[in-house]
Amino acid sequence: MAETLVILPTYNEIESLASVIGRIRQSVPLADVLIVDDSSPDGTGELAEKLAAEDPGLSVLHRTAKEGLGRAYLAGFDFALEQDYLYVVEIDADGSHDPAELPAMIELARAGADLVIGSRWVPGGSVRNWPWLRQAISRLGNSYARAALRSDIRDITSGFRVFKAEALRSLHLSAVSSQGYCFQVELAWRLERNGGVVVESPIIFVERAAGRSKMHLGIVIEALVRVTIWGIAPPRRARR
């Protein structure tokens, strides 16, 4: 069995899915891939099944409702831990993350990192095709989270990640209820507070070329409120 599972959450990503899967296969051909589809009405789930029929390393998990990014990833984590993968990858299905970065990120996990974050805001990292306002919101959001949570992570909202499976096991995943940016913040912060080794690897983030962004004001507000609360009254640390 493969040692790495790449988790790809989807909702209405029919325009980009095949291309992203092809790029993942070129970059990490020995990894398994799990598509977690939240009953996309555009036919993404059906396309995922067609791709899986041609690729024994590709599986599809269909969920009955749109419950958000966090719940999709938690379902994927459960699958990965049940199947005893060693490394678990988060990557967006819209093509904004370059799978060619994955071999280097996985090597950092093999070298000792519990979490490797593909970071836009460290030296060598950058963003392409984002308007200045969205860049400003991301930078300010990350700066606020770092200050409020007393974290050393510069891109704590990034959704391009490699986890060691044993690090995921050390967290109380059943207690995680955040979505979107806040889900990414919560997991990285929990792991950092738990004594895990977090490494940031510079990436070039490219805005999606097809489909529509799932970002909305509610996700930003959720992150702001939860980060503020955690900064004031942090939850109890998990035992490793």
ChimeraX commands (.cxc) that place a marker at each C-alpha (Angstrom):
marker #1 position 0.00,0.00,0.00 radius 0.5
marker #1 position 1.09,3.59,-0.62 radius 0.5
marker #1 position 2.52,5.49,2.34 radius 0.5
marker #1 position 0.90,8.82,1.35 radius 0.5
marker #1 position -2.76,9.74,0.89 radius 0.5
marker #1 position -3.67,12.94,-0.94 radius 0.5
marker #1 position -7.09,14.22,0.14 radius 0.5
marker #1 position -8.97,16.34,-2.38 radius 0.5
marker #1 position -12.25,17.85,-1.11 radius 0.5
marker #1 position -14.62,18.85,-3.91 radius 0.5
marker #1 position -17.80,20.81,-4.38 radius 0.5
marker #1 position -18.68,21.89,-7.92 radius 0.5
marker #1 position -15.14,21.42,-9.28 radius 0.5
marker #1 position -16.00,19.57,-12.48 radius 0.5
marker #1 position -14.03,22.04,-14.62 radius 0.5
marker #1 position -10.73,21.54,-12.80 radius 0.5
marker #1 position -10.88,18.05,-11.27 radius 0.5
marker #1 position -9.40,15.96,-14.10 radius 0.5
marker #1 position -6.54,18.40,-14.60 radius 0.5
marker #1 position -5.68,18.49,-10.89 radius 0.5
marker #1 position -5.74,14.70,-10.63 radius 0.5
marker #1 position -3.44,14.47,-13.65 radius 0.5
marker #1 position -0.97,16.92,-12.09 radius 0.5
marker #1 position -1.03,15.01,-8.78 radius 0.5
marker #1 position -0.36,11.76,-10.59 radius 0.5
marker #1 position 2.64,13.30,-12.41 radius 0.5
marker #1 position 4.11,14.73,-9.21 radius 0.5
marker #1 position 3.51,11.91,-6.71 radius 0.5
marker #1 position 2.69,8.83,-8.83 radius 0.5
marker #1 position 3.06,6.40,-5.90 radius 0.5
marker #1 position 0.60,8.23,-3.64 radius 0.5
marker #1 position -3.05,7.26,-3.27 radius 0.5
marker #1 position -5.72,9.91,-3.80 radius 0.5
marker #1 position -9.06,10.28,-2.02 radius 0.5
marker #1 position -11.68,12.61,-3.51 radius 0.5
marker #1 position -14.22,13.70,-0.88 radius 0.5
marker #1 position -17.27,15.07,-2.70 radius 0.5
marker #1 position -20.08,16.86,-0.90 radius 0.5
marker #1 position -22.84,15.84,-3.36 radius 0.5
marker #1 position -21.80,18.39,-5.99 radius 0.5
marker #1 position -24.82,19.22,-8.18 radius 0.5
marker #1 position -22.58,19.91,-11.20 radius 0.5
marker #1 position -21.56,16.26,-11.67 radius 0.5
marker #1 position -18.18,16.40,-9.94 radius 0.5
marker #1 position -18.95,13.19,-8.05 radius 0.5
marker #1 position -19.84,11.33,-11.23 radius 0.5
marker #1 position -16.64,12.49,-12.91 radius 0.5
marker #1 position -14.68,11.40,-9.84 radius 0.5
marker #1 position -16.13,7.90,-10.17 radius 0.5
marker #1 position -15.12,7.74,-13.85 radius 0.5
marker #1 position -11.57,8.77,-12.98 radius 0.5
marker #1 position -11.45,6.22,-10.14 radius 0.5
marker #1 position -12.57,3.44,-12.50 radius 0.5
marker #1 position -9.39,4.05,-14.51 radius 0.5
marker #1 position -7.01,4.49,-11.55 radius 0.5
marker #1 position -6.71,1.84,-8.79 radius 0.5
marker #1 position -4.97,4.35,-6.53 radius 0.5
marker #1 position -7.92,6.76,-6.64 radius 0.5
marker #1 position -10.93,6.42,-4.31 radius 0.5
marker #1 position -14.07,8.51,-3.93 radius 0.5
marker #1 position -15.94,9.28,-0.72 radius 0.5
marker #1 position -19.44,10.64,-1.37 radius 0.5
marker #1 position -21.05,12.71,1.38 radius 0.5
marker #1 position -24.77,13.30,1.42 radius 0.5
marker #1 position -24.73,17.05,2.01 radius 0.5
marker #1 position -22.55,20.14,1.72 radius 0.5
marker #1 position -21.11,20.37,5.23 radius 0.5
marker #1 position -18.02,22.44,4.54 radius 0.5
marker #1 position -14.32,22.03,4.05 radius 0.5
marker #1 position -13.54,21.11,7.64 radius 0.5
marker #1 position -15.98,18.21,7.76 radius 0.5
marker #1 position -14.77,16.95,4.38 radius 0.5
marker #1 position -11.16,16.89,5.58 radius 0.5
marker #1 position -12.08,15.24,8.87 radius 0.5
marker #1 position -13.82,12.46,6.92 radius 0.5
marker #1 position -10.68,12.10,4.81 radius 0.5
marker #1 position -8.46,12.02,7.91 radius 0.5
marker #1 position -10.60,9.24,9.38 radius 0.5
marker #1 position -10.12,7.24,6.17 radius 0.5
marker #1 position -6.36,7.86,6.17 radius 0.5
marker #1 position -5.90,6.82,9.80 radius 0.5
marker #1 position -8.07,3.72,9.41 radius 0.5
marker #1 position -5.94,2.66,6.42 radius 0.5
marker #1 position -2.66,3.37,8.26 radius 0.5
marker #1 position -1.13,5.83,5.81 radius 0.5
marker #1 position 2.04,7.51,7.09 radius 0.5
marker #1 position 1.52,10.93,5.48 radius 0.5
marker #1 position -1.68,12.80,4.75 radius 0.5
marker #1 position -1.88,15.65,2.23 radius 0.5
marker #1 position -4.36,18.52,2.04 radius 0.5
marker #1 position -4.66,20.18,-1.37 radius 0.5
marker #1 position -7.33,22.31,-3.06 radius 0.5
marker #1 position -9.22,20.92,-6.05 radius 0.5
marker #1 position -9.24,24.21,-7.97 radius 0.5
marker #1 position -5.65,24.04,-9.21 radius 0.5
marker #1 position -4.36,26.90,-7.06 radius 0.5
marker #1 position -1.84,24.60,-5.34 radius 0.5
marker #1 position 0.91,23.13,-7.50 radius 0.5
marker #1 position 1.28,19.38,-6.85 radius 0.5
marker #1 position 4.88,19.65,-8.08 radius 0.5
marker #1 position 5.67,21.09,-4.61 radius 0.5
marker #1 position 4.54,17.86,-2.91 radius 0.5
marker #1 position 7.72,15.73,-3.21 radius 0.5
marker #1 position 9.75,18.38,-1.36 radius 0.5
marker #1 position 7.01,18.85,1.25 radius 0.5
marker #1 position 6.74,15.11,1.88 radius 0.5
marker #1 position 10.51,14.89,2.26 radius 0.5
marker #1 position 10.34,17.55,5.00 radius 0.5
marker #1 position 7.79,15.37,6.81 radius 0.5
marker #1 position 10.05,12.34,6.44 radius 0.5
marker #1 position 12.90,14.42,7.87 radius 0.5
marker #1 position 10.97,15.09,11.08 radius 0.5
marker #1 position 8.25,17.70,10.57 radius 0.5
marker #1 position 4.84,16.81,12.01 radius 0.5
marker #1 position 3.19,19.35,9.73 radius 0.5
marker #1 position 4.57,20.93,6.55 radius 0.5
marker #1 position 2.66,24.00,5.40 radius 0.5
marker #1 position 2.88,25.26,1.83 radius 0.5
marker #1 position 3.36,28.90,2.72 radius 0.5
marker #1 position 2.65,32.00,0.65 radius 0.5
marker #1 position 4.03,34.42,3.21 radius 0.5
marker #1 position 7.57,33.20,3.89 radius 0.5
marker #1 position 10.62,34.21,1.81 radius 0.5
marker #1 position 10.31,32.51,-1.57 radius 0.5
marker #1 position 6.52,32.22,-1.35 radius 0.5
marker #1 position 4.12,34.38,-3.36 radius 0.5
marker #1 position 0.61,34.78,-4.75 radius 0.5
marker #1 position -0.35,35.27,-8.39 radius 0.5
marker #1 position -3.52,36.78,-9.87 radius 0.5
marker #1 position -4.96,37.95,-6.54 radius 0.5
marker #1 position -6.26,41.54,-6.26 radius 0.5
marker #1 position -4.42,43.66,-3.71 radius 0.5
marker #1 position -7.44,43.66,-1.36 radius 0.5
marker #1 position -7.52,39.88,-1.08 radius 0.5
marker #1 position -3.78,39.77,-0.49 radius 0.5
marker #1 position -4.16,42.40,2.23 radius 0.5
marker #1 position -6.97,40.44,3.91 radius 0.5
marker #1 position -4.88,37.25,3.89 radius 0.5
marker #1 position -1.78,38.98,5.27 radius 0.5
marker #1 position -3.71,40.85,7.94 radius 0.5
marker #1 position -5.66,37.74,8.90 radius 0.5
marker #1 position -2.50,35.71,9.29 radius 0.5
marker #1 position -0.80,38.48,11.27 radius 0.5
marker #1 position -3.80,38.79,13.60 radius 0.5
marker #1 position -3.94,35.01,14.14 radius 0.5
marker #1 position -0.22,34.88,14.91 radius 0.5
marker #1 position -0.50,37.67,17.44 radius 0.5
marker #1 position -3.72,36.47,19.10 radius 0.5
marker #1 position -2.61,32.84,19.32 radius 0.5
marker #1 position 1.06,33.60,20.01 radius 0.5
marker #1 position 1.97,31.37,17.07 radius 0.5
marker #1 position 5.17,31.30,15.04 radius 0.5
marker #1 position 3.38,30.18,11.86 radius 0.5
marker #1 position 3.37,32.86,9.14 radius 0.5
marker #1 position 0.73,31.29,6.85 radius 0.5
marker #1 position -1.54,29.56,9.34 radius 0.5
marker #1 position -4.54,29.76,6.98 radius 0.5
marker #1 position -2.85,27.91,4.11 radius 0.5
marker #1 position -4.75,24.86,2.87 radius 0.5
marker #1 position -1.76,23.14,1.22 radius 0.5
marker #1 position -0.29,20.79,3.83 radius 0.5
marker #1 position 1.40,17.49,4.62 radius 0.5
marker #1 position 0.67,15.92,8.02 radius 0.5
marker #1 position 2.39,13.00,9.61 radius 0.5
marker #1 position -0.42,10.58,10.39 radius 0.5
marker #1 position 0.88,10.06,13.93 radius 0.5
marker #1 position 0.62,13.81,14.51 radius 0.5
marker #1 position -3.03,13.76,13.43 radius 0.5
marker #1 position -3.64,10.88,15.82 radius 0.5
marker #1 position -2.30,13.03,18.66 radius 0.5
marker #1 position -5.02,15.64,18.16 radius 0.5
marker #1 position -8.61,15.45,19.37 radius 0.5
marker #1 position -10.07,15.61,15.87 radius 0.5
marker #1 position -13.56,14.79,17.11 radius 0.5
marker #1 position -13.56,18.15,18.93 radius 0.5
marker #1 position -12.76,20.18,15.79 radius 0.5
marker #1 position -15.79,22.03,14.44 radius 0.5
marker #1 position -14.28,24.90,12.44 radius 0.5
marker #1 position -14.66,25.44,8.72 radius 0.5
marker #1 position -12.68,27.14,5.95 radius 0.5
marker #1 position -9.72,29.27,7.00 radius 0.5
marker #1 position -10.59,28.67,10.64 radius 0.5
marker #1 position -10.27,24.91,10.24 radius 0.5
marker #1 position -6.75,25.33,8.93 radius 0.5
marker #1 position -5.89,27.73,11.75 radius 0.5
marker #1 position -7.28,25.40,14.42 radius 0.5
marker #1 position -5.43,22.27,13.30 radius 0.5
marker #1 position -2.06,23.97,12.86 radius 0.5
marker #1 position -2.39,25.82,16.18 radius 0.5
marker #1 position -3.48,22.70,18.08 radius 0.5
marker #1 position -0.51,20.79,16.71 radius 0.5
marker #1 position 1.91,23.64,17.45 radius 0.5
marker #1 position 0.63,24.00,21.04 radius 0.5
marker #1 position 0.88,20.23,21.42 radius 0.5
marker #1 position 4.63,20.38,20.82 radius 0.5
marker #1 position 4.55,19.32,17.18 radius 0.5
marker #1 position 7.20,20.39,14.70 radius 0.5
marker #1 position 5.72,22.75,12.09 radius 0.5
marker #1 position 7.77,23.67,9.01 radius 0.5
marker #1 position 6.75,26.17,6.33 radius 0.5
marker #1 position 7.81,25.47,2.75 radius 0.5
marker #1 position 7.53,28.38,0.28 radius 0.5
marker #1 position 5.00,27.94,-2.53 radius 0.5
marker #1 position 3.58,30.00,-5.38 radius 0.5
marker #1 position -0.20,30.18,-5.00 radius 0.5
marker #1 position -2.06,30.79,-8.27 radius 0.5
marker #1 position -5.68,31.94,-8.24 radius 0.5
marker #1 position -8.09,29.45,-9.77 radius 0.5
marker #1 position -8.61,29.65,-13.53 radius 0.5
marker #1 position -12.01,27.92,-13.58 radius 0.5
marker #1 position -15.04,27.62,-11.32 radius 0.5
marker #1 position -16.03,29.87,-8.43 radius 0.5
marker #1 position -14.28,30.48,-5.12 radius 0.5
marker #1 position -15.99,29.08,-2.01 radius 0.5
marker #1 position -14.71,31.98,0.10 radius 0.5
marker #1 position -17.41,34.18,1.66 radius 0.5
marker #1 position -17.78,36.70,4.46 radius 0.5
marker #1 position -19.10,34.12,6.93 radius 0.5
marker #1 position -15.84,32.15,6.77 radius 0.5
marker #1 position -13.82,35.29,7.53 radius 0.5
marker #1 position -16.09,36.24,10.44 radius 0.5
marker #1 position -15.97,32.70,11.88 radius 0.5
marker #1 position -12.16,32.77,11.81 radius 0.5
marker #1 position -12.01,36.21,13.44 radius 0.5
marker #1 position -14.40,35.29,16.25 radius 0.5
marker #1 position -12.89,31.89,17.02 radius 0.5
marker #1 position -9.29,33.09,16.90 radius 0.5
marker #1 position -10.16,35.91,19.28 radius 0.5
marker #1 position -11.84,33.50,21.71 radius 0.5
marker #1 position -8.95,31.02,21.56 radius 0.5
marker #1 position -6.49,33.82,22.15 radius 0.5
marker #1 position -8.36,34.87,25.29 radius 0.5
marker #1 position -9.15,31.39,26.63 radius 0.5
marker #1 position -7.11,28.66,24.89 radius 0.5
marker #1 position -8.56,25.10,24.97 radius 0.5
marker #1 position -6.75,22.48,27.00 radius 0.5
marker #1 position -3.72,20.95,25.32 radius 0.5
marker #1 position -4.04,17.43,23.94 radius 0.5
marker #1 position -1.70,14.73,25.25 radius 0.5
marker #1 position 0.76,13.31,22.74 radius 0.5
marker link #1:1,2 radius 0.2
marker link #1:2,3 radius 0.2
marker link #1:3,4 radius 0.2
marker link #1:4,5 radius 0.2
marker link #1:5,6 radius 0.2
marker link #1:6,7 radius 0.2
marker link #1:7,8 radius 0.2
marker link #1:8,9 radius 0.2
marker link #1:9,10 radius 0.2
marker link #1:10,11 radius 0.2
marker link #1:11,12 radius 0.2
marker link #1:12,13 radius 0.2
marker link #1:13,14 radius 0.2
marker link #1:14,15 radius 0.2
marker link #1:15,16 radius 0.2
marker link #1:16,17 radius 0.2
marker link #1:17,18 radius 0.2
marker link #1:18,19 radius 0.2
marker link #1:19,20 radius 0.2
marker link #1:20,21 radius 0.2
marker link #1:21,22 radius 0.2
marker link #1:22,23 radius 0.2
marker link #1:23,24 radius 0.2
marker link #1:24,25 radius 0.2
marker link #1:25,26 radius 0.2
marker link #1:26,27 radius 0.2
marker link #1:27,28 radius 0.2
marker link #1:28,29 radius 0.2
marker link #1:29,30 radius 0.2
marker link #1:30,31 radius 0.2
marker link #1:31,32 radius 0.2
marker link #1:32,33 radius 0.2
marker link #1:33,34 radius 0.2
marker link #1:34,35 radius 0.2
marker link #1:35,36 radius 0.2
marker link #1:36,37 radius 0.2
marker link #1:37,38 radius 0.2
marker link #1:38,39 radius 0.2
marker link #1:39,40 radius 0.2
marker link #1:40,41 radius 0.2
marker link #1:41,42 radius 0.2
marker link #1:42,43 radius 0.2
marker link #1:43,44 radius 0.2
marker link #1:44,45 radius 0.2
marker link #1:45,46 radius 0.2
marker link #1:46,47 radius 0.2
marker link #1:47,48 radius 0.2
marker link #1:48,49 radius 0.2
marker link #1:49,50 radius 0.2
marker link #1:50,51 radius 0.2
marker link #1:51,52 radius 0.2
marker link #1:52,53 radius 0.2
marker link #1:53,54 radius 0.2
marker link #1:54,55 radius 0.2
marker link #1:55,56 radius 0.2
marker link #1:56,57 radius 0.2
marker link #1:57,58 radius 0.2
marker link #1:58,59 radius 0.2
marker link #1:59,60 radius 0.2
marker link #1:60,61 radius 0.2
marker link #1:61,62 radius 0.2
marker link #1:62,63 radius 0.2
marker link #1:63,64 radius 0.2
marker link #1:64,65 radius 0.2
marker link #1:65,66 radius 0.2
marker link #1:66,67 radius 0.2
marker link #1:67,68 radius 0.2
marker link #1:68,69 radius 0.2
marker link #1:69,70 radius 0.2
marker link #1:70,71 radius 0.2
marker link #1:71,72 radius 0.2
marker link #1:72,73 radius 0.2
marker link #1:73,74 radius 0.2
marker link #1:74,75 radius 0.2
marker link #1:75,76 radius 0.2
marker link #1:76,77 radius 0.2
marker link #1:77,78 radius 0.2
marker link #1:78,79 radius 0.2
marker link #1:79,80 radius 0.2
marker link #1:80,81 radius 0.2
marker link #1:81,82 radius 0.2
marker link #1:82,83 radius 0.2
marker link #1:83,84 radius 0.2
marker link #1:84,85 radius 0.2
marker link #1:85,86 radius 0.2
marker link #1:86,87 radius 0.2
marker link #1:87,88 radius 0.2
marker link #1:88,89 radius 0.2
marker link #1:89,90 radius 0.2
marker link #1:90,91 radius 0.2
marker link #1:91,92 radius 0.2
marker link #1:92,93 radius 0.2
marker link #1:93,94 radius 0.2
marker link #1:94,95 radius 0.2
marker link #1:95,96 radius 0.2
marker link #1:96,97 radius 0.2
marker link #1:97,98 radius 0.2
marker link #1:98,99 radius 0.2
marker link #1:99,100 radius 0.2
marker link #1:100,101 radius 0.2
marker link #1:101,102 radius 0.2
marker link #1:102,103 radius 0.2
marker link #1:103,104 radius 0.2
marker link #1:104,105 radius 0.2
marker link #1:105,106 radius 0.2
marker link #1:106,107 radius 0.2
marker link #1:107,108 radius 0.2
marker link #1:108,109 radius 0.2
marker link #1:109,110 radius 0.2
marker link #1:110,111 radius 0.2
marker link #1:111,112 radius 0.2
marker link #1:112,113 radius 0.2
marker link #1:113,114 radius 0.2
marker link #1:114,115 radius 0.2
marker link #1:115,116 radius 0.2
marker link #1:116,117 radius 0.2
marker link #1:117,118 radius 0.2
marker link #1:118,119 radius 0.2
marker link #1:119,120 radius 0.2
marker link #1:120,121 radius 0.2
marker link #1:121,122 radius 0.2
marker link #1:122,123 radius 0.2
marker link #1:123,124 radius 0.2
marker link #1:124,125 radius 0.2
marker link #1:125,126 radius 0.2
marker link #1:126,127 radius 0.2
marker link #1:127,128 radius 0.2
marker link #1:128,129 radius 0.2
marker link #1:129,130 radius 0.2
marker link #1:130,131 radius 0.2
marker link #1:131,132 radius 0.2
marker link #1:132,133 radius 0.2
marker link #1:133,134 radius 0.2
marker link #1:134,135 radius 0.2
marker link #1:135,136 radius 0.2
marker link #1:136,137 radius 0.2
marker link #1:137,138 radius 0.2
marker link #1:138,139 radius 0.2
marker link #1:139,140 radius 0.2
marker link #1:140,141 radius 0.2
marker link #1:141,142 radius 0.2
marker link #1:142,143 radius 0.2
marker link #1:143,144 radius 0.2
marker link #1:144,145 radius 0.2
marker link #1:145,146 radius 0.2
marker link #1:146,147 radius 0.2
marker link #1:147,148 radius 0.2
marker link #1:148,149 radius 0.2
marker link #1:149,150 radius 0.2
marker link #1:150,151 radius 0.2
marker link #1:151,152 radius 0.2
marker link #1:152,153 radius 0.2
marker link #1:153,154 radius 0.2
marker link #1:154,155 radius 0.2
marker link #1:155,156 radius 0.2
marker link #1:156,157 radius 0.2
marker link #1:157,158 radius 0.2
marker link #1:158,159 radius 0.2
marker link #1:159,160 radius 0.2
marker link #1:160,161 radius 0.2
marker link #1:161,162 radius 0.2
marker link #1:162,163 radius 0.2
marker link #1:163,164 radius 0.2
marker link #1:164,165 radius 0.2
marker link #1:165,166 radius 0.2
marker link #1:166,167 radius 0.2
marker link #1:167,168 radius 0.2
marker link #1:168,169 radius 0.2
marker link #1:169,170 radius 0.2
marker link #1:170,171 radius 0.2
marker link #1:171,172 radius 0.2
marker link #1:172,173 radius 0.2
marker link #1:173,174 radius 0.2
marker link #1:174,175 radius 0.2
marker link #1:175,176 radius 0.2
marker link #1:176,177 radius 0.2
marker link #1:177,178 radius 0.2
marker link #1:178,179 radius 0.2
marker link #1:179,180 radius 0.2
marker link #1:180,181 radius 0.2
marker link #1:181,182 radius 0.2
marker link #1:182,183 radius 0.2
marker link #1:183,184 radius 0.2
marker link #1:184,185 radius 0.2
marker link #1:185,186 radius 0.2
marker link #1:186,187 radius 0.2
marker link #1:187,188 radius 0.2
marker link #1:188,189 radius 0.2
marker link #1:189,190 radius 0.2
marker link #1:190,191 radius 0.2
marker link #1:191,192 radius 0.2
marker link #1:192,193 radius 0.2
marker link #1:193,194 radius 0.2
marker link #1:194,195 radius 0.2
marker link #1:195,196 radius 0.2
marker link #1:196,197 radius 0.2
marker link #1:197,198 radius 0.2
marker link #1:198,199 radius 0.2
marker link #1:199,200 radius 0.2
marker link #1:200,201 radius 0.2
marker link #1:201,202 radius 0.2
marker link #1:202,203 radius 0.2
marker link #1:203,204 radius 0.2
marker link #1:204,205 radius 0.2
marker link #1:205,206 radius 0.2
marker link #1:206,207 radius 0.2
marker link #1:207,208 radius 0.2
marker link #1:208,209 radius 0.2
marker link #1:209,210 radius 0.2
marker link #1:210,211 radius 0.2
marker link #1:211,212 radius 0.2
marker link #1:212,213 radius 0.2
marker link #1:213,214 radius 0.2
marker link #1:214,215 radius 0.2
marker link #1:215,216 radius 0.2
marker link #1:216,217 radius 0.2
marker link #1:217,218 radius 0.2
marker link #1:218,219 radius 0.2
marker link #1:219,220 radius 0.2
marker link #1:220,221 radius 0.2
marker link #1:221,222 radius 0.2
marker link #1:222,223 radius 0.2
marker link #1:223,224 radius 0.2
marker link #1:224,225 radius 0.2
marker link #1:225,226 radius 0.2
marker link #1:226,227 radius 0.2
marker link #1:227,228 radius 0.2
marker link #1:228,229 radius 0.2
marker link #1:229,230 radius 0.2
marker link #1:230,231 radius 0.2
marker link #1:231,232 radius 0.2
marker link #1:232,233 radius 0.2
marker link #1:233,234 radius 0.2
marker link #1:234,235 radius 0.2
marker link #1:235,236 radius 0.2
marker link #1:236,237 radius 0.2
marker link #1:237,238 radius 0.2
marker link #1:238,239 radius 0.2
marker link #1:239,240 radius 0.2
view
